[in-house]
Amino acid sequence: MDAVIVSSVCRFATLEKAEEVNQYFSEHPIPSSARRISQTVESMRVNGALLERVRNSDLNKDTYWH
């Protein structure tokens, strides 16, 4: 089951989606996969935080690339 869960949500990379996935599994727990779900949500949060930093940096400005 772990592989199905990770495969289903691993491409999400925003803090909002991490919270959505976390909320879903809080309401629909799968005890045997709890650790893997927690690790996956944490990874999504790390990726989401990185995305936010890039969005707020000069990398997000057209002038950076010209």
Backbone as numpy.savetxt, mean C-alpha at the origin, in Angstrom:
# Nx Ny Nz CAx CAy CAz Cx Cy Cz
-3.59 -19.21 0.94 -4.41 -18.02 0.94 -3.55 -16.76 0.94
-2.39 -16.83 1.58 -1.50 -15.67 1.64 -1.16 -15.16 0.24
-0.82 -16.07 -0.65 -0.43 -15.67 -2.00 -1.57 -14.98 -2.73
-2.79 -15.43 -2.54 -3.95 -14.81 -3.17 -4.14 -13.39 -2.66
-4.03 -13.23 -1.36 -4.21 -11.90 -0.76 -3.14 -10.94 -1.26
-1.89 -11.35 -1.17 -0.78 -10.49 -1.59 -0.91 -10.16 -3.07
-1.20 -11.14 -3.88 -1.34 -10.91 -5.31 -2.48 -9.95 -5.63
-3.52 -9.99 -4.83 -4.69 -9.14 -5.07 -4.45 -7.67 -4.73
-3.59 -7.40 -3.75 -3.45 -6.02 -3.28 -2.05 -5.43 -3.44
-1.08 -6.21 -3.86 0.31 -5.75 -3.85 0.58 -4.58 -4.80
-0.25 -4.35 -5.77 0.01 -3.26 -6.72 -0.54 -1.91 -6.26
-1.29 -1.90 -5.20 -1.77 -0.64 -4.64 -0.59 0.08 -3.99
-0.51 1.39 -4.21 0.65 2.12 -3.68 0.26 3.48 -3.12
-0.89 3.55 -2.50 -1.26 4.82 -1.87 -1.63 4.56 -0.42
-1.51 5.60 0.37 -1.88 5.48 1.78 -3.37 5.20 1.92
-4.16 5.75 1.02 -5.60 5.54 1.06 -5.96 4.07 0.81
-5.31 3.47 -0.17 -5.58 2.06 -0.47 -5.09 1.16 0.67
-3.97 1.52 1.28 -3.49 0.74 2.42 -4.53 0.75 3.53
-5.09 1.91 3.78 -6.12 2.01 4.83 -7.37 1.23 4.43
-7.73 1.28 3.16 -8.91 0.55 2.68 -8.72 -0.96 2.85
-7.55 -1.45 2.49 -7.26 -2.88 2.64 -7.24 -3.26 4.12
-6.61 -2.43 4.93 -6.56 -2.69 6.37 -7.97 -2.73 6.96
-8.81 -1.80 6.58 -10.20 -1.76 7.06 -10.96 -3.01 6.62
-10.76 -3.41 5.37 -11.46 -4.60 4.87 -11.12 -5.83 5.71
-9.82 -6.03 5.94 -9.43 -7.21 6.69 -9.70 -7.09 8.19
-9.92 -5.89 8.67 -10.38 -5.73 10.05 -11.83 -6.20 10.19
-12.60 -5.92 9.14 -14.01 -6.33 9.14 -14.20 -7.79 8.71
-13.24 -8.32 7.93 -13.31 -9.69 7.41 -11.99 -10.40 7.72
-11.73 -10.68 8.97 -10.42 -11.24 9.33 -10.20 -12.66 8.79
-8.95 -12.92 8.50 -8.51 -14.26 8.14 -7.35 -14.56 9.09
-7.65 -15.15 10.24 -6.63 -15.34 11.27 -5.36 -16.05 10.79
-5.52 -17.02 9.92 -4.34 -17.76 9.45 -3.43 -16.91 8.57
-3.93 -15.79 8.07 -3.15 -14.91 7.21 -2.90 -13.55 7.84
-3.19 -13.40 9.09 -3.10 -12.10 9.74 -1.71 -11.48 9.64
-0.69 -12.28 9.86 0.68 -11.74 9.80 1.01 -11.27 8.39
0.69 -12.05 7.40 1.00 -11.68 6.01 0.19 -10.45 5.59
-1.03 -10.36 6.02 -1.86 -9.18 5.71 -1.22 -7.95 6.34
-0.80 -8.07 7.58 -0.16 -6.95 8.27 1.11 -6.51 7.53
1.92 -7.47 7.11 3.15 -7.16 6.37 2.84 -6.48 5.04
1.82 -6.96 4.37 1.45 -6.40 3.07 0.93 -4.98 3.22
0.09 -4.74 4.21 -0.42 -3.38 4.46 0.73 -2.45 4.82
1.66 -2.92 5.62 2.81 -2.09 5.97 3.64 -1.74 4.73
3.84 -2.69 3.86 4.56 -2.44 2.61 3.81 -1.41 1.75
2.49 -1.53 1.71 1.69 -0.55 0.96 1.85 0.84 1.56
1.91 0.93 2.88 2.08 2.23 3.55 3.45 2.83 3.23
4.48 2.01 3.22 5.82 2.48 2.87 5.83 3.00 1.44
5.24 2.24 0.53 5.17 2.68 -0.87 4.33 3.94 -1.02
3.25 4.02 -0.28 2.40 5.21 -0.32 3.12 6.44 0.19
3.90 6.29 1.25 4.67 7.40 1.79 5.72 7.86 0.79
6.37 6.91 0.13 7.35 7.27 -0.91 6.67 8.02 -2.05
5.53 7.54 -2.47 4.79 8.21 -3.54 4.44 9.64 -3.15
4.01 9.84 -1.92 3.68 11.20 -1.44 4.92 12.10 -1.45
6.07 11.55 -1.04 7.30 12.36 -1.05 7.67 12.76 -2.47
7.53 11.83 -3.41 7.83 12.15 -4.81 6.85 13.18 -5.35
5.58 13.02 -5.04 4.58 13.99 -5.50 4.84 15.39 -4.97
5.42 15.49 -3.78 5.69 16.80 -3.17 7.10 17.31 -3.44
7.85 16.61 -4.27 9.22 17.01 -4.54 9.34 17.67 -5.91
10.54 18.11 -6.20 10.81 18.70 -7.52 10.64 17.70 -8.65
10.71 16.42 -8.36 10.53 15.40 -9.39 9.15 15.49 -10.04
8.22 16.08 -9.37 6.85 16.19 -9.87 6.64 17.46 -10.70
7.68 18.24 -10.87 7.58 19.48 -11.64 8.14 19.29 -13.04
7.44 19.82 -14.03 7.91 19.72 -15.41 9.29 20.34 -15.58
9.56 21.40 -14.84 10.85 22.09 -15.00 12.01 21.19 -14.58
11.78 20.23 -13.72 12.85 19.32 -13.31 13.33 18.48 -14.49
12.43 18.13 -15.37 12.74 17.21 -16.47 13.14 17.92 -17.76
13.17 19.24 -17.75 13.54 19.96 -18.98 14.80 20.74 -18.79
